[in-house]
């Protein structure tokens, strides 16, 4: 019997949501990284890697400009994966929350996210993706706005810090507007870097990062299966 898990992924524009989803896609598809990025499973296309076309992923128009280093997600899209043990994981990618310079558009972005979430029947977890290389002040105006729009009684909050490790993270857990017992760190450059520029040492470093990330994701998806599922009416009370 299938077990289904709806995971909502939110974060600032450029925080690494698309990279996180691509990493999840490779974990769930059991992709082996040997240094050849063309063998990776790509749910969301990048500047260097096209979307994998035989997986039934949502097809999005190119959302890059010459000055962008990350994908600009403008709508909510679901990427679905079924594992060999009949676990179905639906990962909902969402538009990036505005940074301090565009804070006035936060309400519109959250309305878009909440409208899409209400079309789900239930939520298994909310993943907040944060660029951990930034200082806390970069989120100081956004986080308080998020706090008022997330249901405080939903406890399945997962924080994924990107572009950092535990040792290099610039944001304190205590500064977050909610409590969470699941905090993970990922530092990945496979999807937004030109692999042709990697030398032997760079390649070995990325292989090590890949294995570490797969170990982190293994723990995370085990947690997803254990977490209590919330009915969508919990969100409608916001």
C-alpha positions in Angstrom: 0.0 0.0 0.0 1.3 3.4 -1.0 2.1 6.0 1.7 2.0 9.6 0.5 3.9 12.6 1.9 3.3 16.2 0.8 6.3 18.4 1.5 6.1 22.2 1.1 9.4 23.9 0.5 9.7 27.6 1.1 12.5 30.2 1.3 13.9 33.4 0.0 14.7 33.8 -3.7 18.2 32.3 -4.2 18.2 30.4 -1.0 18.7 27.1 -2.8 15.2 25.6 -3.0 15.7 24.4 -6.5 19.1 22.9 -5.7 17.5 21.2 -2.6 14.8 19.7 -4.8 17.4 18.5 -7.3 19.3 16.9 -4.5 16.2 15.2 -3.3 15.4 14.0 -6.8 18.8 12.3 -7.0 18.5 10.7 -3.6 15.0 9.4 -4.3 16.1 8.1 -7.7 19.3 6.6 -6.2 21.6 8.4 -8.5 25.3 7.7 -8.2 27.6 10.7 -8.7 30.8 9.7 -10.4 31.8 13.3 -11.4 29.8 13.3 -14.7 27.0 15.8 -14.1 25.2 14.7 -17.3 24.1 11.6 -15.4 22.3 13.5 -12.7 18.5 13.6 -12.3 17.5 17.2 -12.9 14.0 18.1 -11.7 14.5 21.8 -12.2 16.8 22.9 -15.0 19.9 25.0 -14.3 22.1 27.2 -16.3 24.4 24.2 -17.0 22.1 21.2 -16.8 18.8 20.6 -18.7 15.7 19.0 -17.0 15.5 15.2 -17.1 12.7 14.7 -19.6 11.5 11.2 -18.9 10.4 11.7 -15.3 7.1 13.6 -15.8 8.4 16.7 -14.1 6.6 20.1 -14.6 8.0 21.8 -17.7 8.9 25.3 -16.9 10.0 28.1 -19.2 13.6 29.3 -18.8 13.7 31.6 -15.8 17.3 32.7 -16.0 18.8 35.9 -17.2 22.5 36.5 -18.0 23.0 37.9 -14.5 21.2 35.2 -12.5 23.0 32.4 -10.8 19.8 30.7 -9.6 16.4 29.8 -11.0 13.5 32.2 -10.3 10.5 30.1 -9.4 7.3 32.1 -10.1 4.6 29.5 -9.4 4.0 26.5 -7.2 5.0 23.2 -8.8 4.9 19.7 -7.5 7.6 17.1 -8.2 6.5 13.6 -7.4 8.6 10.6 -6.7 7.7 7.0 -5.9 10.3 4.8 -4.1 10.8 1.1 -4.4 9.1 0.6 -1.1 6.0 2.5 -2.3 6.6 5.7 -0.5 5.3 8.7 -2.6 6.9 12.0 -1.9 5.3 15.1 -3.4 7.7 18.0 -3.2 6.0 21.4 -3.7 8.4 24.1 -4.9 7.2 27.6 -4.2 8.1 31.2 -5.4 11.0 32.7 -3.5 10.1 35.0 -0.6 11.3 38.5 -1.3 14.4 39.9 0.3 14.6 43.1 2.3 14.7 45.2 -0.9 11.4 43.9 -2.1 9.7 43.3 1.2 6.4 44.9 0.1 5.7 42.0 -2.3 5.9 39.4 0.5 2.2 39.3 1.1 1.5 38.6 -2.6 4.0 35.8 -2.6 2.6 34.2 0.5 -0.9 34.4 -0.9 0.3 32.5 -3.9 1.9 29.8 -1.7 -1.0 29.5 0.6 -3.5 29.3 -2.3 -1.5 26.3 -3.7 -1.1 24.7 -0.3 -4.9 24.7 0.2 -5.3 22.6 -2.9 -3.5 19.8 -1.1 -5.5 17.4 1.1 -2.8 17.3 3.8 0.8 18.4 4.7 3.5 16.1 6.0 6.2 18.8 6.5 7.2 22.3 5.8 10.9 22.8 4.8 12.3 26.2 5.2 15.5 26.6 3.0 17.9 29.3 4.2 21.1 30.4 2.7 23.3 29.9 5.8 26.2 31.9 4.4 24.2 35.1 4.8 24.1 37.0 8.1 20.9 37.1 10.1 20.3 40.7 9.1 19.6 39.5 5.6 16.4 37.8 6.9 15.5 40.2 9.7 12.7 41.8 7.8 11.4 38.7 6.1 11.2 36.2 8.9 8.8 38.2 11.1 6.4 38.4 8.2 6.6 34.7 7.6 5.9 34.1 11.3 2.5 35.6 11.2 1.5 33.5 8.1 2.5 30.1 9.3 0.3 28.0 11.6 2.1 27.9 14.9 0.4 24.6 15.8 2.0 22.8 12.9 5.2 21.4 14.3 6.6 19.6 11.3 9.0 22.4 10.5 12.4 21.4 8.9 15.2 23.9 8.4 17.8 23.2 5.7 20.7 25.6 5.7 22.4 25.8 2.3 25.9 27.0 1.2 27.3 26.3 4.6 28.2 23.7 7.2 27.4 23.6 10.9 30.7 25.3 11.5 30.3 28.1 8.9 26.6 28.9 9.3 26.1 32.6 10.0 22.5 32.4 11.4 21.6 31.4 14.9 18.9 28.8 15.3 17.5 30.9 18.2 16.8 33.7 15.7 14.2 31.6 13.8 10.5 32.4 14.4 9.6 28.9 15.4 11.0 25.9 17.1 12.3 22.9 15.2 14.1 19.8 16.1 15.3 19.0 12.6 18.1 21.3 11.3 20.2 20.2 8.4 23.2 21.6 6.5 24.0 21.2 2.8 26.8 22.6 0.7 26.4 21.7 -2.9 27.6 23.2 -6.2 26.8 20.4 -8.7 23.9 22.1 -10.5 24.9 25.7 -10.8 28.6 25.2 -11.7 30.3 24.3 -14.9 31.8 20.9 -14.2 34.3 21.4 -17.1 36.1 23.8 -14.8 36.7 21.3 -12.0 40.2 20.0 -11.5 41.0 16.7 -9.8 40.9 18.3 -6.3 37.7 20.1 -7.0 36.1 16.9 -8.3 37.1 14.9 -5.2 35.7 17.6 -3.0 32.4 17.5 -4.7 32.2 13.8 -4.5 32.8 14.0 -0.8 30.1 16.7 -0.5 27.7 14.5 -2.6 28.1 11.5 -0.2 27.6 13.8 2.8 24.5 15.2 1.3 23.1 11.8 0.5 23.6 10.8 4.1 21.8 14.0 5.3 18.9 13.3 2.9 18.6 9.7 4.1 18.0 10.9 7.6 15.6 13.6 6.4 13.4 11.2 4.4 13.2 8.8 7.3 12.0 11.7 9.4 9.4 12.6 6.8 7.9 9.1 7.1 7.7 9.4 10.9 6.2 12.9 11.1 2.5 13.4 11.9 0.5 14.5 8.8 -1.7 17.6 9.2 -5.0 18.0 7.4 -5.2 21.0 5.2 -7.9 22.6 7.4 -5.1 23.5 9.8 -3.8 25.8 7.1 -7.3 27.2 6.4 -7.4 28.5 10.0 -4.6 31.0 9.2 
